[in-house]
Amino acid sequence: MKNQFLLNILLAIAWMLLTGELTVENFIEGLIIGYLILWISKSALGGTKYFKKIPKAIGFFFYFIKELIVANLKVAFDIVTPKDYMQPGIIAVPLDAETDMEITLLANLITLTPGSLSLDVSRDKKTLYVHSLYIEDADELRKIIKQGLERKLLEVLR
């Protein structure tokens, strides 16, 4: 998969050099064209894992952007209204993520989302402690993290 990704980047760079435009838009265009070329020639190059991961990565990107917007709106609404809707607390989230990279990415994505903060990981790396400003139901928040962010992240990484 790594070789196909690097080949895709090389094709995008070649596209930029051939067109003579060194812009971000042209690079993205080259990535798309390179992806299509690799997809057409996948039987000759072998391996289809790369072609399954890209749509999942794009889906994850849009899922995270949606979660980011929703969290921003929730915090902004709480700030501009006179009533305080916050119910802060700390929850323990059991982890399916196993490697340091998976745990670190999950923790950082949680921290990037307004209203939540990853605090610590247990010594056995099986539990992530998360502080949230809005804990109406701890089990529901755990479920959102596990079935949403963690599951989708692991689909992209594994």
Secondary structure, DSSP 8 states (H G I E B T S, - for coil): -HHHHHHHHHHHHHHHHHHT--SHHHHHHHHHHHHHHHHHTHHHH---HHHHHHHHHHHHHHHHHHHHHHHHHHHHHHHHSSS---B-EEEEEE----SHHHHHHHHHHHHHSTTEEEEEE-TTS-EEEEEESB-S-HHHHHHHIIIIIIHHHHHHH-
